[in-house]
């Protein structure tokens, strides 16, 4: 297959002649963490802290990738990458998972040694895997510079690796002409049609498999589609329409092991089934109730439903403490925000990590500022953002925030 793939040449109707900007959101679990492991429903929502990618074509036969968040800068000749295509047959589809042989070949090629971080080597492998798979599929190897910068912290359970994979898949598929470039002349933000989003999502899931081995597919689905989705027993289903809700997102910076926390919950359930099963059933009911409320709010926005959302947040936080996945740092977030009349819960694995705090549309800026100040004084990292955000988008340069343009301008 290698010989048939042209290098750096322009594909018929293919490679972008202009620079392409794309972004994808992170994710938070609104309700259902831990219960989802035991067959209950969870609600995952797109959080508007985004990963941004800039792809520029070049004419020197090189491929370069800049990842300033993790201090990584990569560059290869397309002629160096060409021999790897033997492991990426053109008939390989997005429905086939990465093979151990492919991953071994890429590791060997990239010379991934133990002196670079796991994050750096996984980001490199995911890029090479997606680039070679898509290049093989479209029959040519684009010579491009990719720059990826993110507002999301890595390793905090906020879907940063999925946002990266979604951006790579969207940019490479568009750049190679496999899917359209959705930005019409004069538009500031463009979204791909449904069937093209499906293709982006499928390839992004492959990138996630390179990084995580056996991911659920939730994070890349949220990054691709945005909004909110329900996940239960392996089935992922997008909610019809959801409102955009303001939140504070707080990173306690307390590291934790998801594996250890999940095992702890399983042990508790086995030890006290009659006590713990009803807790899981209750969490499932919270996810269902929240879904109903969100769909009602999207149809008829009203402040009256906010107290219901706040109460669900409080009840679920208590349940998570009962499951044994709370932490003193998370209690602190709940206490500090409660002093400002706000409601918080952990999101994700617990045991530290991140928490979300609901803000009403009419929560005064002074209250938000005071809450952020008090949380920061505890040593936490805090963002005001929103959930229910748009999935992957293409942007005109004018529609990007000054901070993003500044980063892209510097590189």
Secondary structure, 3 states (H helix, E strand, C coil): CHHHCEECCCCCCCCCCCCEEEEEEEEEEEECCCHHHHCCCEEEEEEEEEEEEEEEECCCCEEEEEEHHHCEEEEEEHHHHHHHHHHCCCCCCCCCCCCHHHHHHHHHHHCCCCCCCHHHHHHHHHHHHHHHHHHHHHCEECCEEEEEEECCCCCCCCCHHHHHHHHHHHHHHHHCCCCCCCCCCCCCEECCCHHHHHHHHHHHHHHHHHHHCCCCCHHHHHHHHECEEEEECCEEEECCCCCCEEEEEEECCCCCCHHHHHHHHHHHHHHCHHHHHHHHHHHHHHHHHHHHHHHHHHHCCCHHHHHHHHHHHHHHHHHHHHHCCCCHHHHHHHHHHHCCCCEEEEECCCCCCEEEEEECCCCCHHHHHHHHHHHHHCCCEEEEEEECCECCEEECHHHCCHHHHHHHHHC
